[in-house]
């Protein structure tokens, strides 16, 4: 009997943990993450760099 209650309690904890983990994360509209990249091309023996391009959420 005691072993059954322990297993039931462990299963209930597992269900609660999985429910909390699957909840969607809340993001604020003024996020501070993103990525930027540049391209470099060889033009007549000279390296020419493009302007940075950002993607994702632009920092505030």
C-alpha positions in Angstrom: 0.0 0.0 0.0 2.7 2.4 0.9 4.7 1.7 -2.2 1.6 2.4 -4.3 1.1 5.8 -2.7 4.7 6.6 -3.3 4.4 5.7 -7.0 1.2 7.7 -7.3 2.9 10.7 -5.6 5.9 10.5 -8.0 3.6 10.3 -11.0 1.6 13.4 -9.8 4.9 15.3 -9.4 6.0 14.3 -12.9 2.8 15.4 -14.4 3.0 18.8 -12.7 6.6 19.3 -13.8 5.8 18.4 -17.4 2.9 20.8 -17.4 5.0 23.6 -16.0 7.8 22.9 -18.5 5.4 23.0 -21.5 3.9 26.3 -20.6 4.8 29.0 -23.2 7.5 31.4 -22.3 6.4 35.0 -21.9 8.5 37.5 -23.9 8.4 41.2 -23.5 8.0 43.3 -26.6 11.2 45.2 -25.8 13.5 42.2 -26.0 17.2 42.5 -26.0 18.2 39.6 -28.2 18.9 39.3 -32.0 21.6 38.5 -34.5 23.5 40.5 -37.0 25.6 39.5 -39.9 27.7 41.0 -42.7 28.8 39.7 -46.1 32.3 40.2 -47.6 32.9 40.0 -51.3 36.0 40.1 -53.4 35.6 42.9 -55.9 38.6 43.3 -58.2 41.0 42.1 -55.6 39.5 44.3 -52.8 37.3 43.0 -50.0 34.1 44.9 -49.7 31.9 44.5 -46.6 28.2 45.0 -46.7 26.2 46.9 -44.1 25.2 44.8 -41.0 21.8 43.0 -41.3 19.9 42.3 -38.1 17.4 39.5 -37.6 15.3 38.5 -34.6 14.1 41.0 -32.0 16.0 44.3 -32.3 17.3 45.5 -29.0 15.6 48.5 -27.4 
